[in-house]
């Protein structure tokens, strides 16, 4: 369990650096109460648990661990897609409950993955890695095109950038890979679910609050949303009596997108190196606020 805010605040009083987890909420007050703090190094790529503006204005560098977890997270996302589409978790529960009596032509019918359409929202490194996995299954790839969209990999030349409305209307699977910001919070809500193809499946390995969870439950209960594969929820951990846990066509994992042995080891090494970089007078090698002027120095290096 993450430490309570009071314990975290007490620990930061005399700290020069903190290696934080994504569950540690470092808000403006917490940062202002840490007069010696020079660097926050987050064990994860997302930094929505940190008040980045407060850290920057105080001269605190914020490190994170992008890149190294790209493939592990995409692997998990595509695993959730497969598990939800082909009802793998349901099938496992079915067998363990002693309900498997014989082969049946309509038992646990699922959806084809091959030759279907996947729509990807958030087409950065992880989104593009997800697209590569989709192309390996012969999927048609759509992605949400933004004015700031970066060039895609040559191997993804067949991917088509479209509007959100078109992506939702044409995709059999919608996979979320966007960071949580004020703009993306609840970006997938009741209106977006209504625009999705009937029976489509949602995959979310970004942050739970990118989705309006109550609207998702309503769409699942109505049958308009055909299923959901989730590595993240809102809140986390999910409450034991949350209505989504009573829905069969939902697969939920406990925020383990980067949880491979090799990936977590690499993340830990980068997180430590980010701290050592600041102690050596440099910005972290993976810096989430590169515009920061380091505390106690005239300019950032």
Order of alpha helices (4+ residues) and beta strands (2+ residues): alpha-beta-alpha-beta-alpha-beta-alpha-alpha-beta-alpha-beta-beta-alpha-beta-alpha-beta-alpha-beta-beta-alpha
